């Protein structure tokens, strides 16, 4: 299993929206960055990810699971763009802020710290465990 981070502006698509989709999940559509698209192409069913609220909140708020591998993005006719489908798994009881991530040993090299603008990014096994511990998530 691999781990990922999905960033979204809560005013556009927030954690509550994702949870409301239930087991059917939702496409992670609208990504128009080649590096982020390529990361989605690497994802496999069952991989997990952090759901991260960007803009004002800047924090990990929940855990998602990949339920469909990369396929055409339904929001465009341009064949270059693909997306995966994700479903909500659980809340992060303690939201893990970007400030806390930056201050925590073992997270200084995290993509979120180095390239905070990338909307879909990989997370290492060690980073996953540290953030789950900080967030009170036990899976």
C-alpha positions in Angstrom: 0.0 0.0 0.0 1.1 3.5 -0.8 0.1 6.8 0.8 -0.9 10.1 -0.7 -2.1 13.6 0.2 -5.1 15.3 -1.6 -5.4 19.0 -1.2 -8.7 20.8 -1.6 -10.1 24.3 -0.9 -12.9 23.6 1.6 -15.0 26.3 -0.1 -14.9 24.2 -3.3 -14.8 20.6 -2.1 -14.4 20.1 1.7 -14.2 17.1 3.9 -17.9 17.3 4.7 -18.6 17.0 1.0 -16.3 14.0 0.6 -17.9 12.2 3.6 -21.4 12.9 2.2 -20.6 10.8 -0.9 -20.3 7.7 1.3 -19.0 4.4 0.0 -19.6 5.4 -3.7 -16.9 8.1 -3.3 -16.2 10.8 -5.8 -13.8 11.5 -8.7 -10.8 13.6 -7.7 -11.3 15.6 -10.8 -10.2 19.0 -12.2 -6.5 18.4 -11.6 -4.5 20.2 -14.4 -1.0 19.6 -13.3 1.1 16.9 -15.0 3.0 15.9 -11.9 -0.2 15.5 -9.8 -1.8 13.6 -12.7 1.2 11.3 -12.9 1.0 10.6 -9.2 -2.7 9.6 -9.7 -1.6 7.2 -12.4 0.5 5.4 -9.8 -2.3 4.9 -7.4 -3.8 1.5 -6.7 -7.2 0.5 -5.2 -6.8 0.3 -1.5 -4.1 3.0 -1.2 -4.8 5.6 1.4 -4.5 9.3 1.5 -4.8 12.3 3.7 -7.5 14.8 2.9 -6.0 18.2 3.4 -7.9 21.5 3.6 -5.9 24.3 1.9 -6.2 28.0 2.1 -7.1 29.3 5.6 -7.2 26.0 7.5 -4.1 24.3 6.1 -4.6 21.0 7.8 -5.1 17.3 7.4 -8.7 16.7 8.4 -9.4 13.1 7.3 -8.4 9.8 5.6 -9.5 8.7 2.2 -9.1 5.5 0.2 -8.6 5.0 -3.5 -11.6 3.1 -4.9 -10.9 3.5 -8.6 -7.6 3.7 -10.4 -6.8 6.4 -12.9 -9.4 7.0 -15.6 -10.5 9.9 -17.9 -11.5 13.0 -16.0 -15.2 13.5 -16.6 -14.9 17.3 -16.4 -13.0 17.6 -19.7 -12.8 16.1 -23.2 -9.0 16.6 -23.1 -7.5 13.0 -23.0 -4.4 14.2 -21.2 -6.3 14.6 -17.9 -7.1 11.6 -15.7 -8.3 11.2 -12.1 -8.9 8.6 -9.5 -12.0 8.0 -7.3 -11.7 8.3 -3.5 -14.0 7.6 -0.6 -13.8 9.0 3.0 -12.5 6.5 5.6 -12.4 8.4 8.8 -12.0 11.8 10.4 -8.7 13.0 11.9 -9.9 13.6 15.5 -7.1 16.2 15.8 -6.5 18.3 12.7 -2.8 18.3 11.8 -1.9 21.8 10.7 0.8 22.7 8.3 2.6 24.7 11.0 2.7 21.5 13.2 3.9 19.4 10.3 6.7 21.9 9.7 7.7 21.8 13.4 7.6 18.0 13.7 10.8 15.8 13.5 10.7 13.5 10.5 8.4 15.7 8.3 10.9 18.4 7.1 11.3 16.6 3.8 7.6 16.0 3.2 6.4 17.2 -0.3 3.8 19.3 1.5 6.6 21.3 3.1 8.8 21.5 0.1 6.1 22.0 -2.6 3.0 23.1 -0.9 1.2 24.1 -4.1 1.0 20.5 -5.5 -2.6 19.3 -5.2 -1.8 15.5 -5.2 1.4 14.3 -3.7 3.0 11.2 -2.3 3.5 10.6 1.4 6.2 8.2 2.8 5.3 5.3 5.2 7.1 7.2 8.0 5.4 10.5 7.3 2.0 8.7 7.2 2.6 7.1 10.6 3.8 10.4 12.2 0.8 12.4 10.9 -1.7 9.6 11.9 -0.2 9.7 15.4 -0.5 13.5 15.6 -4.0 13.3 14.2 -5.2 10.6 16.6 -5.9 8.3 13.7 -5.6 4.5 14.3 -6.1 2.3 11.2 
